[in-house]
Each structure stands twice: as structure tokens, then as C-alpha cells.
């Protein structure tokens, strides 16, 4: 068994709802558990602040602040943050549990990825960045390890905000994290990062996906960082000669060392990626043509061949609403213009074109994530999501849609825009103000409001003994019904210490009685495998016969017997 402090969370109910079940990952700042949310009946990921960092008060505050900021992001390509711990003792963030692999693992297991797959993944990451940047949040640590690929092939960017804290702590200097291989030149020089820094890192990720190699390597993190500032990477097509020139151009611009020459936003990069993908994904029967009209030496687009991609892209950027061959030759341009002029007067539109009408189906009652991840639907509909608190509708279920079901619309080439109003889940209410109330009255008020309570005691020179000093969350904060409000109660002006009793070898109830008789409180209890008889205490968080502050919580480990079959 790992005896680190975080293991005491296994199987413990946090804030009355979250139960960590197993460790699924560790990092420089945190350990991640697969967990279960008993209030909303779903599996989640729970990220705990690393124990050796949990004693740094400034870091704890920033950890929670960053988590709360990221919780405001709502995008299908961003791992959702559901909740942030409000406990004075435990620091954790509750997130969407993505069943899948990291992009790094995906690249390693599948070998070189198809170029269109690379572009699709980069586009999804860029869309995630665009959304975050629009909310004023910069990731600062885009790398394959921070991108998850779910079973449907959807890319989801993780660890927004956490990277900021790691950067502040110098955690990202560890080459084992891999961050230095993707760091922007300005970050490598210790300068502030902005949205364009994320774009640079995405460029490096795309370079690696396309070539299977990193642009810069070295024996030390410092050596790699210097190359980002001073060196020039091996041209992409030298490593992978078949990479389309347009993708190489996109990578080169994203990885410009001069920040002013780089894409100035994720949206700019999105535009070029979408233009590239619109070409390679154009359906073969998009344009009907008469081969006899084609000038010499020009291959038709579609079933019989393909125009050079670079030529098409140049024309595509000039216009997306004309024939694929218009603009190449003046004669065809003139013919197309004449055809357009006569289109309606001669009724040609009725002869040649039958507009596709679509009756909008009902999406109400469906899971929004299932809709967004359904590739057949997203070929037709462009879904946007707006969340709304709904006490009677399960989280992520569609409440309303616009346009409504049954409406007939003409299918546009870029898809039909559909706005989904989605349930945000549990009802939230304001925390009542119970500061300066007697703790018994405060607890009664909070319970009647629908909250759980957890009492903590602290010394105060201004608040009377047994009266409330503060609550967390504070009065006026909106939190879900059934959440825990932590109440700090005055223990007076003097710190009272009591001797810690010996609890080893006692049953749980005997230990609880001895704890309470010593004016202490029983904290979390964890059951562990042990050679000791099942049901008896084998560890206590404070050593026996030492002094401990009155009302402190005492945590216990109780034996399940050898093999964990007792208890």
C-alpha cells in the first residue's frame, strides 16, 4: 500500500457526494482518481493537490481560483470542470471523466497518423483554445499529454489553469513532463505567455503528429528551450515528404519564432485548417461537369482525377461559392457568369437544381454530448450549447432547441446552425449568512436550507466562543443543494491542547468514543489490508501521547484483515 496522505481519500465520501475509487494518474502537482458522484449518479475524475503542496496556502487559493475560472468553460473539445473543493482541508477539482487515451499514447500506439487525421485533431484543439482565449484563459502547456482522445475520436484538451500554477512553481522545468519540447520562444525566455503562445505549442504538436518527430531535442531542458528561441527546425517535408504543402505552411506559420509573424489567434489557424479539410473532404459528386469542355492538360475534379491541392486552395480562399473550375481560365469564368445571369430568367434553377429541404428533428431529451459527438449529425448541423440550471432535468440533457423541431430549412453547404439549451444539472441556491450566530442556530439554518454542514474550530480574538467566524462557501455564494458548507466556529482567544490518546488496537466505535472524550473529532476512516485482525485500528493520524489542538480531526486506518476480506 502507498502510505502517502492522498490514499486516505480512497473510498471516502467528499462533500457528501464524491467518492474516489482508484488512482488513474499522477503529475507534478496533483494525483488523479477515478471517482463517483453520488448526487448525479455518474463517474468523474477527481484531481487532488499534491500533499507536499497542500501546506502552501497561496498555492491552495490559486488552485481553487484557477479551477473556478476553468469551470466557466463549456466546449465539446475541453474536459469539463464540474466542481471545485470548498473544504478548508482537502483541495481537489472534479472533472469530466474521459474514457480514452492521451494524444501521446494515440500517436505511439497507432504509429504515423494519416495527414487528414492530424489536421482534424489540430482543428479540434484549436477550437478548444479559441473558446478558452475568448474567456481570457491561456493554457500555457499544450502538449500531447494534455490532450485526450475519446472512443469516438473527439479530442479534448485538459488541464486548463493547472498549467499556470505549474509554471508559477517552476514545475514545468522538469523535462520528464515533456513541456519543454512544446514551449513557445517567449515562454522559454521567461516572458509572459498569451494566446499566441498556445498557437505555437499547437504548431509543435501538429509537427510531431505529421512527422513522428519533435522539432527540437537536447540533453537538457535548457538546451531544448534555447533551440526554440534560436534554432530552425528541420523542414517538415524533409522528414515526411508526402505531407501536403498546405499543412507544412500551416505548421510553419504556427511555429514562427517571431510572435508578430505567427498566427495572431487560434481563429486564424482554424480558418486555414478548415480550408485545407474542406478540399480533401469535398464529395466526389459535388460538381457535375462535361469533360469535353475542359481545356487541354487539365484533369477534372472528382471521379477522374484531382486538381493540384495548392492551386485549389488559392482559388478556394478567393471564393467558396463558385464552381471549382471558375477563376482558372477566363473563358470558363465568362461562361459561368453568363450561365448565372440566365439562371433565374430562363428557369434554369428549376431544371438543374432541387434544393435540399430538411425537417429539423427534435433533439429535446437527448444527451448533448452524444449529439455533438455524432459525426453523421454534425455533417448536417452546427450545434452550439447554452447551459441553464434545471432542477428537474438531468445534467447535459437538452431542454430546448432553436430552430424548433419540425421547421423546414434548406441545407447550407456549411451546415444548419442549431442552438441547444442544455440542463446544467442540480439546482443551486445562495448560502445564507450565519456569521456571528451561535453555531447551533447556524447549523439549523443551513440544514433547513438544504445543505450539509461540517464544523471546524479556530481561535478568535473578536468572535465569542461557540459563535460562527466564517463559512466556506461564503454567504451569497450559489452552490448546489446538498453540498457541504464548512462552518468555522470560535474556540475563544486561547489555543487549548489535549493529549492524543492511543487508539491502536481499538474497534472503530471504541476509538470514536475515546476521541470524543478527549474533545477531538473523528475524521475520515479508511480500511486497509493488514495482518492485524479485521475491524481494529492500525494507524492514527496523530501519534499517541503527543499534544494536539482541541477539536482537531483525527483520521484512522482500520484493518480489513489479510487479503482485505475481513471487516
TORDO-251442 format. One line per 10 residues: number of its first residue (from 1); their letters; for each residue z, y, x negated of C-alpha. Coordinates in nm, 4 decimals, always signed. Layout:
// residues N
NUM) a) Z,Y,X  ...
This chain:
// residues 567
1) xxxxxxxxxx) +0.0000,+0.0000,+0.0000  -0.0782,+0.3560,-0.1104  +0.2535,+0.5397,-0.1234  +0.1003,+0.8885,-0.1025  +0.2541,+1.1175,+0.1565  -0.0557,+1.1163,+0.3765  -0.0140,+0.7451,+0.4579  +0.2819,+0.8264,+0.6777  +0.0244,+0.9601,+0.9254  -0.1341,+0.6215,+0.9881
11) xxxxxxxxxx) -0.0629,+0.5201,+1.3471  +0.1399,+0.8357,+1.4182  +0.0584,+1.0494,+1.7245  -0.0095,+1.4062,+1.6117  +0.0423,+1.6967,+1.8514  +0.0853,+1.4422,+2.1270  -0.2801,+1.3310,+2.1170  -0.4406,+1.2485,+1.7775  -0.3736,+0.9086,+1.6174  -0.5024,+0.8476,+1.2603
21) xxxxxxxxxx) -0.6250,+0.4874,+1.2345  -0.7758,+0.4341,+0.8885  -0.8794,+0.6262,+0.5778  -1.2574,+0.6766,+0.5636  -1.2929,+0.9270,+0.2792  -1.1188,+1.1345,+0.0149  -1.2110,+1.4581,-0.1572  -1.0841,+1.7257,-0.3902  -0.8810,+1.8967,-0.1198  -0.8433,+1.6500,+0.1609
31) xxxxxxxxxx) -0.8261,+1.2936,+0.2872  -1.0243,+1.1986,+0.5983  -0.9141,+0.9482,+0.8604  -1.0926,+0.7847,+1.1475  -0.8727,+0.8682,+1.4449  -0.8445,+0.8547,+1.8213  -0.7948,+1.1435,+2.0623  -0.5796,+1.0018,+2.3412  -0.6191,+1.3110,+2.5593  -1.0002,+1.2978,+2.5753
41) xxxxxxxxxx) -1.0372,+0.9240,+2.5019  -1.2743,+0.9493,+2.2053  -1.2842,+0.8686,+1.8365  -1.2615,+1.1628,+1.5972  -1.2397,+1.2369,+1.2271  -0.9126,+1.3925,+1.1062  -0.9114,+1.5771,+0.7754  -0.5671,+1.6323,+0.6182  -0.4976,+1.8853,+0.3473  -0.4203,+1.7020,+0.0240
51) xxxxxxxxxx) -0.0410,+1.6575,-0.0179  -0.0236,+1.8367,-0.3529  -0.1951,+2.1386,-0.1921  +0.0143,+2.1395,+0.1251  +0.3000,+2.3189,-0.0535  +0.0826,+2.6237,-0.1243  +0.1467,+2.8495,+0.1740  -0.1516,+3.0785,+0.1141  -0.3844,+2.7806,+0.0954  -0.2397,+2.6335,+0.4150
61) xxxxxxxxxx) -0.3039,+2.9571,+0.6021  -0.6583,+2.9796,+0.4687  -0.7210,+2.6125,+0.5519  -0.6315,+2.6786,+0.9140  -0.8168,+3.0113,+0.9263  -1.1369,+2.8575,+0.7941  -1.1059,+2.5651,+1.0350  -1.0637,+2.8018,+1.3288  -1.3691,+3.0027,+1.2212  -1.5880,+2.6932,+1.1888
71) xxxxxxxxxx) -1.4651,+2.5669,+1.5272  -1.6681,+2.8511,+1.6792  -1.9926,+2.6937,+1.5550  -2.1807,+2.4861,+1.8108  -2.5083,+2.3355,+1.6900  -2.6589,+1.9845,+1.7024  -2.7057,+1.9876,+1.3224  -2.3457,+2.0862,+1.2407  -2.0481,+1.8500,+1.2504  -1.8344,+1.9967,+1.5288
81) xxxxxxxxxx) -1.4758,+2.1042,+1.4657  -1.2680,+2.0275,+1.7750  -0.9186,+2.1376,+1.6807  -0.7035,+2.2761,+1.4007  -0.3403,+2.1757,+1.3471  -0.0845,+2.4259,+1.4660  +0.2059,+2.2343,+1.3170  +0.4186,+2.4098,+1.0552  +0.4370,+2.0825,+0.8598  +0.1060,+1.8957,+0.8995
91) xxxxxxxxxx) -0.2241,+2.0587,+0.8022  -0.5288,+1.8915,+0.9489  -0.8616,+1.9605,+1.1154  -1.0023,+1.7409,+1.3935  -1.3792,+1.6950,+1.3792  -1.6659,+1.5092,+1.5392  -1.6841,+1.1529,+1.4060  -2.0394,+1.0897,+1.2878  -2.1238,+0.7218,+1.2637  -2.3755,+0.7092,+0.9810
101) xxxxxxxxxx) -2.4240,+0.7721,+0.6109  -2.4396,+1.0743,+0.3868  -2.7815,+1.2028,+0.2855  -2.6923,+1.0953,-0.0701  -2.6357,+0.7371,+0.0469  -2.9504,+0.7506,+0.2594  -3.1580,+0.8568,-0.0414  -3.0050,+0.5867,-0.2621  -3.0421,+0.3040,-0.0097  -3.3923,+0.3800,+0.1145
111) xxxxxxxxxx) -3.5470,+0.4858,-0.2185  -3.8052,+0.7679,-0.2246  -3.8290,+0.9202,+0.1227  -4.1599,+0.9956,+0.2979  -4.2541,+1.3581,+0.2496  -4.2543,+1.4348,+0.6219  -3.9034,+1.2823,+0.6489  -3.7871,+1.5111,+0.3669  -3.9306,+1.8120,+0.5485  -3.7661,+1.7065,+0.8773
121) xxxxxxxxxx) -3.4244,+1.6682,+0.7136  -3.4597,+2.0022,+0.5307  -3.5613,+2.1704,+0.8566  -3.2509,+2.0408,+1.0348  -3.0260,+2.1588,+0.7504  -3.1962,+2.4986,+0.7552  -3.1388,+2.5263,+1.1302  -2.7696,+2.4482,+1.0785  -2.7496,+2.7181,+0.8108  -2.9307,+2.9695,+1.0306
131) xxxxxxxxxx) -2.6749,+2.9182,+1.3075  -2.3775,+2.9446,+1.0720  -2.5174,+3.2509,+0.8952  -2.5676,+3.4212,+1.2325  -2.1898,+3.3813,+1.2834  -2.1108,+3.5222,+0.9391  -2.0240,+3.1836,+0.7837  -2.1736,+3.0815,+0.4479  -2.1378,+2.7162,+0.3474  -2.1362,+2.7652,-0.0355
141) xxxxxxxxxx) -2.1620,+2.3932,-0.1123  -2.4805,+2.2489,+0.0364  -2.5436,+1.9103,-0.1271  -2.6488,+1.5624,-0.0045  -2.2861,+1.4503,+0.0035  -2.2132,+1.7168,+0.2682  -2.4999,+1.6154,+0.4989  -2.4539,+1.3192,+0.7350  -2.7408,+1.1202,+0.8863  -2.6546,+0.9542,+1.2168
151) xxxxxxxxxx) -2.8218,+0.6360,+1.3518  -3.0758,+0.8498,+1.5428  -3.1896,+1.0199,+1.2227  -3.0215,+1.3505,+1.3078  -2.8915,+1.5443,+1.0077  -2.5502,+1.7085,+1.0483  -2.4030,+1.9480,+0.7924  -2.0310,+1.9010,+0.7263  -1.7515,+2.0905,+0.5542  -1.8373,+2.4477,+0.6511
161) xxxxxxxxxx) -1.5468,+2.6635,+0.5389  -1.3832,+2.3874,+0.3343  -1.6240,+2.4589,+0.0503  -1.4998,+2.8179,+0.0468  -1.1447,+2.7025,-0.0134  -1.2505,+2.4566,-0.2846  -1.4413,+2.7355,-0.4545  -1.1386,+2.9622,-0.4421  -0.9289,+2.6887,-0.6004  -1.1852,+2.6044,-0.8649
171) xxxxxxxxxx) -1.2187,+2.2542,-0.7174  -1.5993,+2.2685,-0.7331  -1.5920,+2.2841,-1.1117  -1.5420,+1.9097,-1.1101  -1.8792,+1.7537,-1.1936  -1.7704,+1.4438,-1.0042  -1.8163,+1.6372,-0.6825  -2.1808,+1.6931,-0.7691  -2.1688,+2.0557,-0.6583  -2.2768,+2.1993,-0.9922
181) xxxxxxxxxx) -2.6185,+2.0319,-0.9585  -2.6897,+2.2349,-0.6440  -2.5102,+2.5616,-0.7221  -2.7063,+2.8868,-0.6964  -2.7551,+3.1061,-1.0069  -2.5312,+3.3774,-0.8663  -2.2510,+3.1274,-0.7971  -2.2953,+2.9821,-1.1477  -2.2296,+3.3333,-1.2831  -1.9175,+3.3783,-1.0715
191) xxxxxxxxxx) -2.0837,+3.6258,-0.8333  -2.0299,+3.6273,-0.4553  -2.2370,+3.3820,-0.2529  -2.4326,+3.4804,+0.0568  -2.6826,+3.3185,+0.2933  -2.9494,+3.3144,+0.0214  -2.7186,+3.1055,-0.1979  -2.7203,+2.8344,+0.0694  -3.1005,+2.8559,+0.0794  -3.1157,+2.7942,-0.2972
201) xxxxxxxxxx) -2.8934,+2.4878,-0.2686  -3.1103,+2.3556,+0.0142  -3.4122,+2.4037,-0.2107  -3.2474,+2.1836,-0.4743  -3.1681,+1.9190,-0.2111  -3.5321,+1.9188,-0.0970  -3.6487,+1.8985,-0.4614  -3.4291,+1.5909,-0.5083  -3.5434,+1.4281,-0.1837  -3.9116,+1.4718,-0.2743
211) xxxxxxxxxx) -3.8919,+1.3725,-0.6411  -3.5884,+1.1439,-0.6574  -3.4576,+1.3559,-0.9462  -3.2336,+1.6596,-0.9923  -3.3930,+1.9750,-1.1356  -3.1172,+2.0202,-1.3944  -2.8862,+1.7732,-1.5681  -2.6447,+1.8005,-1.8598  -2.3420,+1.6550,-2.0312  -2.1009,+1.9114,-1.8859
221) xxxxxxxxxx) -2.0799,+2.1180,-1.5666  -2.1140,+2.4319,-1.7778  -2.4393,+2.3098,-1.9306  -2.5872,+2.2384,-1.5874  -2.4687,+2.5735,-1.4500  -2.6347,+2.7615,-1.7372  -2.9670,+2.5944,-1.6591  -2.9562,+2.7214,-1.3012  -2.9350,+3.0721,-1.4466  -3.1709,+3.0485,-1.7462
231) xxxxxxxxxx) -3.3924,+2.7395,-1.7334  -3.7072,+2.6487,-1.5409  -3.7133,+2.3127,-1.3609  -3.9850,+2.0558,-1.4192  -4.2645,+2.1334,-1.1696  -4.2176,+1.9158,-0.8653  -4.5690,+1.7709,-0.8700  -4.5267,+1.6557,-1.2292  -4.2502,+1.4253,-1.1075  -4.4187,+1.3365,-0.7791
241) xxxxxxxxxx) -4.7946,+1.4102,-0.7997  -4.8543,+1.3281,-0.4336  -4.6140,+1.5908,-0.2987  -4.8176,+1.8309,-0.0814  -4.8745,+2.1681,-0.2457  -4.7253,+2.3463,+0.0553  -4.3959,+2.1598,+0.0178  -4.3933,+2.2400,-0.3534  -4.4446,+2.6075,-0.2671  -4.1546,+2.5982,-0.0174
251) xxxxxxxxxx) -3.9234,+2.4382,-0.2753  -4.0267,+2.6859,-0.5463  -3.9570,+2.9862,-0.3276  -3.6214,+2.8494,-0.2091  -3.5203,+2.7860,-0.5737  -3.6182,+3.1276,-0.7106  -3.3553,+3.2340,-0.9641  -3.4189,+3.5980,-0.8708  -3.2347,+3.6270,-0.5404  -3.4703,+3.9028,-0.4236
261) xxxxxxxxxx) -3.7733,+3.6727,-0.4672  -3.6085,+3.3872,-0.2787  -3.6308,+3.3305,+0.0970  -3.4137,+3.6084,+0.2330  -3.2849,+3.3962,+0.5187  -3.2760,+3.0389,+0.6404  -3.5038,+3.1521,+0.9252  -3.7807,+3.2389,+0.6769  -3.7613,+2.8897,+0.5291  -3.7565,+2.7398,+0.8795
271) xxxxxxxxxx) -4.0826,+2.9190,+0.9585  -4.2635,+2.7643,+0.6618  -4.1201,+2.4160,+0.7218  -4.2215,+2.4272,+1.0877  -4.5727,+2.5415,+0.9915  -4.6058,+2.2511,+0.7492  -4.4770,+1.9956,+1.0003  -4.6979,+2.1298,+1.2804  -5.0010,+2.0362,+1.0710  -4.9022,+1.6823,+0.9750
281) xxxxxxxxxx) -4.7792,+1.6083,+1.3266  -5.0811,+1.7522,+1.5147  -5.2057,+1.4842,+1.7577  -5.5469,+1.3427,+1.6819  -5.6947,+1.4423,+2.0189  -5.5676,+1.7996,+2.0017  -5.9225,+1.9357,+1.9683  -6.2391,+1.7944,+2.1226  -6.5489,+1.8617,+1.9122  -6.9191,+1.7864,+1.8797
291) xxxxxxxxxx) -6.9855,+1.6553,+1.5260  -7.3414,+1.7900,+1.5398  -7.2063,+2.1470,+1.5454  -7.0169,+2.1109,+1.2194  -7.1638,+2.2882,+0.9127  -7.2599,+2.0703,+0.6139  -6.9855,+1.9338,+0.3888  -6.7092,+1.9967,+0.6444  -6.5121,+1.6961,+0.7654  -6.3987,+1.7170,+1.1308
301) xxxxxxxxxx) -6.0301,+1.7346,+1.2139  -5.8883,+1.4327,+1.3973  -6.0115,+1.0791,+1.4096  -6.2888,+1.1112,+1.1490  -6.1012,+1.2866,+0.8752  -5.8741,+1.5724,+0.7868  -5.9239,+1.9256,+0.6651  -5.7550,+2.0077,+0.3355  -5.3929,+2.0871,+0.4259  -5.3808,+2.4092,+0.2247
311) xxxxxxxxxx) -5.6901,+2.5517,+0.3963  -5.5498,+2.4699,+0.7355  -5.2118,+2.6236,+0.6583  -5.3737,+2.9503,+0.5580  -5.5612,+2.9607,+0.8879  -5.2589,+2.8379,+1.0827  -5.0491,+3.1298,+0.9650  -5.3174,+3.3736,+1.0835  -5.3274,+3.2319,+1.4346  -5.1778,+2.9448,+1.6309
321) xxxxxxxxxx) -5.3765,+2.9928,+1.9493  -5.7376,+2.9397,+1.8404  -5.9375,+2.6314,+1.7601  -5.8632,+2.4578,+1.4318  -6.2135,+2.5419,+1.3090  -6.2230,+2.9082,+1.4173  -6.1981,+3.1500,+1.1278  -6.3601,+2.9139,+0.8760  -6.7158,+3.0176,+0.9480  -6.8358,+3.3370,+1.1154
331) xxxxxxxxxx) -7.0869,+3.1523,+1.3273  -6.8179,+2.9316,+1.4810  -6.5927,+3.2324,+1.5263  -6.8682,+3.4139,+1.7137  -6.9399,+3.1101,+1.9299  -6.5731,+3.0660,+2.0111  -6.5422,+3.4332,+2.1057  -6.8430,+3.4101,+2.3381  -6.7019,+3.0951,+2.4934  -6.3720,+3.2735,+2.5530
341) xxxxxxxxxx) -6.5431,+3.5734,+2.7222  -6.7250,+3.3436,+2.9658  -6.4236,+3.1165,+3.0189  -6.2967,+3.2564,+3.3491  -6.6088,+3.4377,+3.4929  -6.8046,+3.1103,+3.4894  -6.5090,+2.8993,+3.5967  -6.5162,+2.7031,+3.2713  -6.1395,+2.6738,+3.2743  -6.1644,+2.4684,+3.5918
351) xxxxxxxxxx) -6.4265,+2.2408,+3.4371  -6.2769,+2.1819,+3.0958  -5.9060,+2.2268,+3.1360  -5.6472,+2.0788,+3.3669  -5.3112,+2.2470,+3.2832  -5.0260,+2.0010,+3.2445  -4.7599,+2.0711,+3.5048  -4.4122,+1.9287,+3.4519  -4.1438,+1.8980,+3.7152  -3.8147,+1.9711,+3.5418
361) xxxxxxxxxx) -3.5800,+1.6726,+3.5820  -3.2086,+1.7027,+3.6427  -3.0007,+1.6960,+3.3253  -2.6736,+1.7696,+3.5069  -2.4192,+1.4955,+3.4426  -2.5892,+1.3813,+3.1222  -2.4292,+1.3960,+2.7776  -2.5715,+1.6989,+2.5979  -2.5728,+1.5312,+2.2566  -2.7699,+1.2367,+2.3971
371) xxxxxxxxxx) -3.0302,+1.4783,+2.5322  -3.0556,+1.6717,+2.2071  -3.0890,+1.3501,+2.0048  -3.3560,+1.2036,+2.2354  -3.6814,+1.2558,+2.0464  -3.9002,+1.1887,+2.3491  -3.7260,+1.4658,+2.5431  -3.7238,+1.7138,+2.2540  -4.1004,+1.6805,+2.2222  -4.1189,+1.8436,+2.5651
381) xxxxxxxxxx) -3.8026,+2.0534,+2.5952  -3.6307,+2.3015,+2.3645  -3.2636,+2.2628,+2.4510  -3.0085,+2.5366,+2.3884  -2.6398,+2.4795,+2.4628  -2.3769,+2.7141,+2.6029  -2.0225,+2.5798,+2.6421  -1.7920,+2.6550,+2.9319  -1.4358,+2.5424,+2.9991  -1.4365,+2.2992,+3.2900
391) xxxxxxxxxx) -1.1138,+2.1143,+3.3783  -1.2933,+1.8619,+3.5996  -1.5874,+1.7686,+3.3752  -1.5690,+1.5579,+3.0603  -1.6484,+1.7338,+2.7342  -2.0192,+1.7532,+2.6340  -2.1389,+1.6731,+2.9872  -2.3999,+1.9130,+3.1319  -2.2658,+2.1268,+3.4185  -2.5736,+2.3444,+3.4922
401) xxxxxxxxxx) -2.9260,+2.3911,+3.3651  -3.1847,+2.6676,+3.3626  -3.4599,+2.6209,+3.4803  -3.3145,+2.4104,+3.7635  -3.4359,+2.0591,+3.8370  -3.7493,+2.0325,+4.0491  -3.9059,+2.3514,+3.9145  -4.2716,+2.3023,+3.8154  -4.3727,+2.4597,+3.4860  -4.6813,+2.4470,+3.2664
411) xxxxxxxxxx) -4.6116,+2.2622,+2.9431  -4.6410,+2.5002,+2.6497  -4.7503,+2.3829,+2.3048  -4.4114,+2.4817,+2.1679  -4.2211,+2.3109,+2.4484  -4.0306,+2.4269,+2.7546  -3.7072,+2.6168,+2.6974  -3.4125,+2.4679,+2.8870  -3.0635,+2.6174,+2.8700  -2.7822,+2.3669,+2.9214
421) xxxxxxxxxx) -2.4349,+2.4804,+3.0254  -2.2015,+2.2144,+2.8864  -1.8358,+2.1401,+2.9541  -1.6012,+2.2415,+2.6735  -1.3522,+1.9837,+2.7946  -0.9847,+2.0272,+2.8633  -0.8515,+2.3315,+3.0458  -0.6864,+2.5908,+2.8250  -0.4126,+2.8366,+2.9194  -0.2126,+3.1051,+2.7431
431) xxxxxxxxxx) +0.1113,+3.0213,+2.5635  +0.3991,+3.2048,+2.7403  +0.6194,+3.4446,+2.5457  +0.9542,+3.2749,+2.4846  +1.0628,+3.4607,+2.1693  +1.4273,+3.5762,+2.1802  +1.5011,+3.3348,+2.4654  +1.7675,+3.0661,+2.4369  +1.5891,+2.7539,+2.3168  +1.6846,+2.5510,+2.6264
441) xxxxxxxxxx) +1.5246,+2.8125,+2.8524  +1.2226,+2.8371,+2.6234  +1.1660,+2.4617,+2.6293  +1.1913,+2.4605,+3.0087  +0.9336,+2.7404,+3.0381  +0.6895,+2.5668,+2.8038  +0.7266,+2.2298,+2.9737  +0.6688,+2.3876,+3.3149  +0.3508,+2.5480,+3.1751  +0.2151,+2.2071,+3.0784
451) xxxxxxxxxx) +0.2898,+2.1974,+2.7047  +0.4849,+1.9603,+2.4836  +0.7466,+2.1151,+2.2547  +0.8718,+2.0453,+1.9040  +1.1832,+2.2295,+1.7833  +1.2328,+2.3492,+1.4258  +1.5330,+2.5397,+1.2906  +1.5306,+2.8252,+1.0436  +1.7734,+3.0809,+0.9041  +1.7528,+3.4291,+1.0555
461) xxxxxxxxxx) +1.9444,+3.7494,+0.9896  +1.8118,+3.9123,+1.3083  +1.7937,+3.6417,+1.5763  +2.1038,+3.4954,+1.7391  +2.1880,+3.1307,+1.6770  +2.0045,+2.8930,+1.9181  +1.7552,+3.1636,+2.0213  +1.3807,+3.1414,+1.9536  +1.2483,+3.3150,+1.6408  +0.8775,+3.2340,+1.6911
471) xxxxxxxxxx) +0.6289,+2.9861,+1.8334  +0.3153,+2.8308,+1.6937  +0.0695,+2.8923,+1.8537  +0.1888,+3.2422,+1.9332  +0.2355,+3.3918,+2.2776  -0.1003,+3.4755,+2.4348  -0.2967,+3.2172,+2.2352  -0.5140,+2.9954,+2.4549  -0.4739,+2.6225,+2.3896  -0.5384,+2.3022,+2.5883
481) xxxxxxxxxx) -0.2901,+2.1899,+2.8484  -0.0866,+1.9057,+2.6968  -0.0924,+2.0499,+2.3438  +0.2281,+2.0869,+2.1423  +0.3958,+2.4247,+2.0931  +0.6166,+2.4352,+1.7845  +0.9311,+2.6388,+1.8511  +1.1318,+2.7832,+1.5616  +1.4964,+2.8331,+1.6581  +1.7543,+3.0379,+1.4727
491) xxxxxxxxxx) +2.0246,+2.8401,+1.2935  +2.2097,+3.1606,+1.2029  +2.2385,+3.3501,+0.8788  +2.3709,+3.0688,+0.6608  +2.1936,+2.7586,+0.5415  +2.4066,+2.4569,+0.6286  +2.3586,+2.1472,+0.4156  +2.4754,+1.7990,+0.5084  +2.4915,+1.4771,+0.3046  +2.1999,+1.2422,+0.3577
501) xxxxxxxxxx) +2.3195,+0.9061,+0.4941  +2.1899,+0.5738,+0.3658  +1.9503,+0.4249,+0.6242  +1.8010,+0.1351,+0.4240  +1.8602,-0.1959,+0.5994  +1.9330,-0.0435,+0.9417  +1.7343,-0.1020,+1.2586  +1.5369,+0.1912,+1.3966  +1.7932,+0.2709,+1.6666  +2.0854,+0.2420,+1.4254
511) xxxxxxxxxx) +1.9061,+0.4720,+1.1830  +1.8313,+0.7216,+1.4615  +2.1983,+0.7298,+1.5625  +2.3140,+0.7864,+1.2048  +2.0535,+1.0636,+1.1591  +2.1572,+1.2457,+1.4755  +2.5274,+1.2101,+1.3951  +2.4555,+1.3908,+1.0677  +2.2906,+1.6846,+1.2543  +1.9480,+1.5771,+1.1306
521) xxxxxxxxxx) +1.6342,+1.4865,+1.3261  +1.4210,+1.1744,+1.3256  +1.0625,+1.2423,+1.2162  +0.7607,+1.0120,+1.2157  +0.8202,+0.6378,+1.1778  +0.5590,+0.4194,+1.0033  +0.5530,+0.0392,+0.9998  +0.4566,-0.1251,+0.6693  +0.4166,-0.4706,+0.5207  +0.7289,-0.5716,+0.3270
531) xxxxxxxxxx) +0.9217,-0.8713,+0.2013  +1.2211,-0.7350,+0.3943  +1.2936,-0.8751,+0.7414  +1.0865,-0.7230,+1.0182  +1.2405,-0.4321,+1.2094  +1.4559,-0.2891,+0.9304  +1.4253,+0.0419,+0.7435  +1.2825,+0.0002,+0.3908  +1.2228,+0.3675,+0.2986  +1.3582,+0.7106,+0.3907
541) xxxxxxxxxx) +1.2002,+1.0444,+0.3026  +1.5250,+1.1927,+0.1616  +1.7279,+0.9919,-0.0872  +2.0739,+0.8824,+0.0300  +2.3804,+1.0828,-0.0811  +2.1779,+1.3969,-0.1608  +2.2192,+1.7293,+0.0204  +1.9692,+1.8131,+0.2926  +1.9379,+2.1163,+0.5176  +2.0842,+2.0670,+0.8636
551) xxxxxxxxxx) +1.8280,+1.9848,+1.1369  +1.5732,+1.8631,+0.8801  +1.3347,+1.5885,+0.9916  +1.3807,+1.2510,+0.8221  +1.0788,+1.0198,+0.8015  +1.1154,+0.6419,+0.7906  +0.9181,+0.3326,+0.6988  +1.0145,+0.0103,+0.8785  +0.9211,-0.3406,+0.7709  +0.6710,-0.5476,+0.9686
561) xxxxxxx) +0.7593,-0.8464,+0.7529  +0.5375,-1.0281,+0.5003  +0.1739,-1.0057,+0.6054  +0.2545,-0.7473,+0.8694  +0.3026,-0.9984,+1.1504  +0.6593,-0.9197,+1.2453  +0.8213,-0.6235,+1.4182
